[in-house]
């Protein structure tokens, strides 16, 4: 009789432990998923737009989309005909 009660108690403890570990696993999955989403939002992205391909309104629309999608954005406009293009890229790579 005592062995039967002991077996039932041990099975209940294992069941409770399994339940608790399952809840902890779900909680940690949610935390990792939220952290992953935050990291994806912070990732740097490069988008190159050629002004010849866009009208002024389309360009403004693209800028507003980037502004809403990314928390921080830097916009660099340069003249491809200029001789200082390499200097501009070197300067932006350093900062």
PyMOL CGO cylinders between C-alpha atoms (Angstrom):
from pymol import cmd
from pymol.cgo import CYLINDER

trace = [
    CYLINDER, 0.00, 0.00, 0.00, 2.79, 2.42, 0.92, 0.3, 1, 1, 1, 1, 1, 1,
    CYLINDER, 2.79, 2.42, 0.92, 4.60, 1.66, -2.33, 0.3, 1, 1, 1, 1, 1, 1,
    CYLINDER, 4.60, 1.66, -2.33, 1.45, 2.44, -4.33, 0.3, 1, 1, 1, 1, 1, 1,
    CYLINDER, 1.45, 2.44, -4.33, 1.06, 5.82, -2.62, 0.3, 1, 1, 1, 1, 1, 1,
    CYLINDER, 1.06, 5.82, -2.62, 4.77, 6.53, -3.18, 0.3, 1, 1, 1, 1, 1, 1,
    CYLINDER, 4.77, 6.53, -3.18, 4.42, 5.75, -6.91, 0.3, 1, 1, 1, 1, 1, 1,
    CYLINDER, 4.42, 5.75, -6.91, 1.37, 8.02, -7.23, 0.3, 1, 1, 1, 1, 1, 1,
    CYLINDER, 1.37, 8.02, -7.23, 3.13, 10.87, -5.39, 0.3, 1, 1, 1, 1, 1, 1,
    CYLINDER, 3.13, 10.87, -5.39, 6.27, 10.50, -7.55, 0.3, 1, 1, 1, 1, 1, 1,
    CYLINDER, 6.27, 10.50, -7.55, 4.16, 10.49, -10.75, 0.3, 1, 1, 1, 1, 1, 1,
    CYLINDER, 4.16, 10.49, -10.75, 2.31, 13.61, -9.57, 0.3, 1, 1, 1, 1, 1, 1,
    CYLINDER, 2.31, 13.61, -9.57, 5.60, 15.37, -8.85, 0.3, 1, 1, 1, 1, 1, 1,
    CYLINDER, 5.60, 15.37, -8.85, 6.92, 14.42, -12.31, 0.3, 1, 1, 1, 1, 1, 1,
    CYLINDER, 6.92, 14.42, -12.31, 3.68, 15.65, -13.90, 0.3, 1, 1, 1, 1, 1, 1,
    CYLINDER, 3.68, 15.65, -13.90, 3.85, 18.95, -12.01, 0.3, 1, 1, 1, 1, 1, 1,
    CYLINDER, 3.85, 18.95, -12.01, 7.53, 19.35, -12.93, 0.3, 1, 1, 1, 1, 1, 1,
    CYLINDER, 7.53, 19.35, -12.93, 6.75, 18.67, -16.59, 0.3, 1, 1, 1, 1, 1, 1,
    CYLINDER, 6.75, 18.67, -16.59, 3.94, 21.26, -16.50, 0.3, 1, 1, 1, 1, 1, 1,
    CYLINDER, 3.94, 21.26, -16.50, 6.18, 23.91, -14.92, 0.3, 1, 1, 1, 1, 1, 1,
    CYLINDER, 6.18, 23.91, -14.92, 9.06, 23.24, -17.33, 0.3, 1, 1, 1, 1, 1, 1,
    CYLINDER, 9.06, 23.24, -17.33, 6.64, 23.45, -20.28, 0.3, 1, 1, 1, 1, 1, 1,
    CYLINDER, 6.64, 23.45, -20.28, 5.37, 26.87, -19.09, 0.3, 1, 1, 1, 1, 1, 1,
    CYLINDER, 5.37, 26.87, -19.09, 8.94, 28.11, -18.61, 0.3, 1, 1, 1, 1, 1, 1,
    CYLINDER, 8.94, 28.11, -18.61, 9.83, 26.91, -22.12, 0.3, 1, 1, 1, 1, 1, 1,
    CYLINDER, 9.83, 26.91, -22.12, 6.88, 28.82, -23.63, 0.3, 1, 1, 1, 1, 1, 1,
    CYLINDER, 6.88, 28.82, -23.63, 7.86, 31.93, -21.69, 0.3, 1, 1, 1, 1, 1, 1,
    CYLINDER, 7.86, 31.93, -21.69, 11.47, 31.76, -22.87, 0.3, 1, 1, 1, 1, 1, 1,
    CYLINDER, 11.47, 31.76, -22.87, 10.37, 31.19, -26.47, 0.3, 1, 1, 1, 1, 1, 1,
    CYLINDER, 10.37, 31.19, -26.47, 8.26, 34.37, -26.29, 0.3, 1, 1, 1, 1, 1, 1,
    CYLINDER, 8.26, 34.37, -26.29, 11.16, 36.34, -24.81, 0.3, 1, 1, 1, 1, 1, 1,
    CYLINDER, 11.16, 36.34, -24.81, 13.57, 35.12, -27.49, 0.3, 1, 1, 1, 1, 1, 1,
    CYLINDER, 13.57, 35.12, -27.49, 11.06, 35.84, -30.25, 0.3, 1, 1, 1, 1, 1, 1,
    CYLINDER, 11.06, 35.84, -30.25, 10.52, 39.40, -28.99, 0.3, 1, 1, 1, 1, 1, 1,
    CYLINDER, 10.52, 39.40, -28.99, 14.27, 39.93, -28.71, 0.3, 1, 1, 1, 1, 1, 1,
    CYLINDER, 14.27, 39.93, -28.71, 14.76, 38.60, -32.24, 0.3, 1, 1, 1, 1, 1, 1,
    CYLINDER, 14.76, 38.60, -32.24, 12.11, 41.01, -33.58, 0.3, 1, 1, 1, 1, 1, 1,
    CYLINDER, 12.11, 41.01, -33.58, 13.82, 43.92, -31.82, 0.3, 1, 1, 1, 1, 1, 1,
    CYLINDER, 13.82, 43.92, -31.82, 17.19, 42.94, -33.26, 0.3, 1, 1, 1, 1, 1, 1,
    CYLINDER, 17.19, 42.94, -33.26, 15.72, 42.71, -36.76, 0.3, 1, 1, 1, 1, 1, 1,
    CYLINDER, 15.72, 42.71, -36.76, 14.33, 46.22, -36.32, 0.3, 1, 1, 1, 1, 1, 1,
    CYLINDER, 14.33, 46.22, -36.32, 17.75, 47.51, -35.31, 0.3, 1, 1, 1, 1, 1, 1,
    CYLINDER, 17.75, 47.51, -35.31, 19.63, 45.85, -38.15, 0.3, 1, 1, 1, 1, 1, 1,
    CYLINDER, 19.63, 45.85, -38.15, 21.30, 48.19, -40.56, 0.3, 1, 1, 1, 1, 1, 1,
    CYLINDER, 21.30, 48.19, -40.56, 19.98, 48.16, -44.05, 0.3, 1, 1, 1, 1, 1, 1,
    CYLINDER, 19.98, 48.16, -44.05, 21.29, 49.79, -47.16, 0.3, 1, 1, 1, 1, 1, 1,
    CYLINDER, 21.29, 49.79, -47.16, 18.96, 51.11, -49.80, 0.3, 1, 1, 1, 1, 1, 1,
    CYLINDER, 18.96, 51.11, -49.80, 20.30, 52.85, -52.88, 0.3, 1, 1, 1, 1, 1, 1,
    CYLINDER, 20.30, 52.85, -52.88, 17.98, 55.01, -54.92, 0.3, 1, 1, 1, 1, 1, 1,
    CYLINDER, 17.98, 55.01, -54.92, 18.92, 56.56, -58.22, 0.3, 1, 1, 1, 1, 1, 1,
    CYLINDER, 18.92, 56.56, -58.22, 17.32, 59.95, -58.66, 0.3, 1, 1, 1, 1, 1, 1,
    CYLINDER, 17.32, 59.95, -58.66, 16.96, 59.47, -62.39, 0.3, 1, 1, 1, 1, 1, 1,
    CYLINDER, 16.96, 59.47, -62.39, 14.45, 56.68, -61.79, 0.3, 1, 1, 1, 1, 1, 1,
    CYLINDER, 14.45, 56.68, -61.79, 12.10, 58.62, -59.51, 0.3, 1, 1, 1, 1, 1, 1,
    CYLINDER, 12.10, 58.62, -59.51, 9.96, 61.71, -59.70, 0.3, 1, 1, 1, 1, 1, 1,
    CYLINDER, 9.96, 61.71, -59.70, 10.06, 64.12, -56.78, 0.3, 1, 1, 1, 1, 1, 1,
    CYLINDER, 10.06, 64.12, -56.78, 6.83, 62.72, -55.31, 0.3, 1, 1, 1, 1, 1, 1,
    CYLINDER, 6.83, 62.72, -55.31, 8.06, 59.12, -55.58, 0.3, 1, 1, 1, 1, 1, 1,
    CYLINDER, 8.06, 59.12, -55.58, 11.33, 60.07, -53.94, 0.3, 1, 1, 1, 1, 1, 1,
    CYLINDER, 11.33, 60.07, -53.94, 9.53, 61.74, -51.03, 0.3, 1, 1, 1, 1, 1, 1,
    CYLINDER, 9.53, 61.74, -51.03, 7.33, 58.67, -50.67, 0.3, 1, 1, 1, 1, 1, 1,
    CYLINDER, 7.33, 58.67, -50.67, 10.42, 56.43, -50.48, 0.3, 1, 1, 1, 1, 1, 1,
    CYLINDER, 10.42, 56.43, -50.48, 11.97, 58.69, -47.85, 0.3, 1, 1, 1, 1, 1, 1,
    CYLINDER, 11.97, 58.69, -47.85, 8.80, 58.59, -45.73, 0.3, 1, 1, 1, 1, 1, 1,
    CYLINDER, 8.80, 58.59, -45.73, 8.65, 54.80, -46.01, 0.3, 1, 1, 1, 1, 1, 1,
    CYLINDER, 8.65, 54.80, -46.01, 12.25, 54.50, -44.80, 0.3, 1, 1, 1, 1, 1, 1,
    CYLINDER, 12.25, 54.50, -44.80, 11.52, 56.92, -41.99, 0.3, 1, 1, 1, 1, 1, 1,
    CYLINDER, 11.52, 56.92, -41.99, 8.54, 54.86, -40.78, 0.3, 1, 1, 1, 1, 1, 1,
    CYLINDER, 8.54, 54.86, -40.78, 10.25, 51.48, -41.25, 0.3, 1, 1, 1, 1, 1, 1,
    CYLINDER, 10.25, 51.48, -41.25, 13.57, 52.22, -39.55, 0.3, 1, 1, 1, 1, 1, 1,
    CYLINDER, 13.57, 52.22, -39.55, 14.10, 53.95, -36.24, 0.3, 1, 1, 1, 1, 1, 1,
    CYLINDER, 14.10, 53.95, -36.24, 17.24, 55.67, -37.50, 0.3, 1, 1, 1, 1, 1, 1,
    CYLINDER, 17.24, 55.67, -37.50, 18.14, 56.45, -41.08, 0.3, 1, 1, 1, 1, 1, 1,
    CYLINDER, 18.14, 56.45, -41.08, 20.85, 58.44, -42.80, 0.3, 1, 1, 1, 1, 1, 1,
    CYLINDER, 20.85, 58.44, -42.80, 20.31, 59.80, -46.27, 0.3, 1, 1, 1, 1, 1, 1,
    CYLINDER, 20.31, 59.80, -46.27, 23.30, 60.63, -48.46, 0.3, 1, 1, 1, 1, 1, 1,
    CYLINDER, 23.30, 60.63, -48.46, 22.83, 62.44, -51.73, 0.3, 1, 1, 1, 1, 1, 1,
    CYLINDER, 22.83, 62.44, -51.73, 25.80, 62.89, -54.01, 0.3, 1, 1, 1, 1, 1, 1,
    CYLINDER, 25.80, 62.89, -54.01, 26.47, 63.80, -57.58, 0.3, 1, 1, 1, 1, 1, 1,
    CYLINDER, 26.47, 63.80, -57.58, 27.82, 60.86, -59.57, 0.3, 1, 1, 1, 1, 1, 1,
    CYLINDER, 27.82, 60.86, -59.57, 29.55, 63.31, -61.89, 0.3, 1, 1, 1, 1, 1, 1,
    CYLINDER, 29.55, 63.31, -61.89, 31.57, 64.72, -59.00, 0.3, 1, 1, 1, 1, 1, 1,
    CYLINDER, 31.57, 64.72, -59.00, 35.22, 63.82, -58.48, 0.3, 1, 1, 1, 1, 1, 1,
    CYLINDER, 35.22, 63.82, -58.48, 34.74, 63.76, -54.69, 0.3, 1, 1, 1, 1, 1, 1,
    CYLINDER, 34.74, 63.76, -54.69, 32.52, 60.65, -54.67, 0.3, 1, 1, 1, 1, 1, 1,
    CYLINDER, 32.52, 60.65, -54.67, 35.26, 58.44, -53.21, 0.3, 1, 1, 1, 1, 1, 1,
    CYLINDER, 35.26, 58.44, -53.21, 35.90, 60.98, -50.44, 0.3, 1, 1, 1, 1, 1, 1,
    CYLINDER, 35.90, 60.98, -50.44, 32.21, 61.00, -49.52, 0.3, 1, 1, 1, 1, 1, 1,
    CYLINDER, 32.21, 61.00, -49.52, 32.06, 57.22, -49.26, 0.3, 1, 1, 1, 1, 1, 1,
    CYLINDER, 32.06, 57.22, -49.26, 35.30, 57.06, -47.28, 0.3, 1, 1, 1, 1, 1, 1,
    CYLINDER, 35.30, 57.06, -47.28, 33.96, 59.67, -44.85, 0.3, 1, 1, 1, 1, 1, 1,
    CYLINDER, 33.96, 59.67, -44.85, 30.61, 57.90, -44.34, 0.3, 1, 1, 1, 1, 1, 1,
    CYLINDER, 30.61, 57.90, -44.34, 32.34, 54.54, -43.82, 0.3, 1, 1, 1, 1, 1, 1,
    CYLINDER, 32.34, 54.54, -43.82, 34.44, 56.02, -41.01, 0.3, 1, 1, 1, 1, 1, 1,
    CYLINDER, 34.44, 56.02, -41.01, 31.56, 57.59, -39.09, 0.3, 1, 1, 1, 1, 1, 1,
]
cmd.load_cgo(trace, "trace")
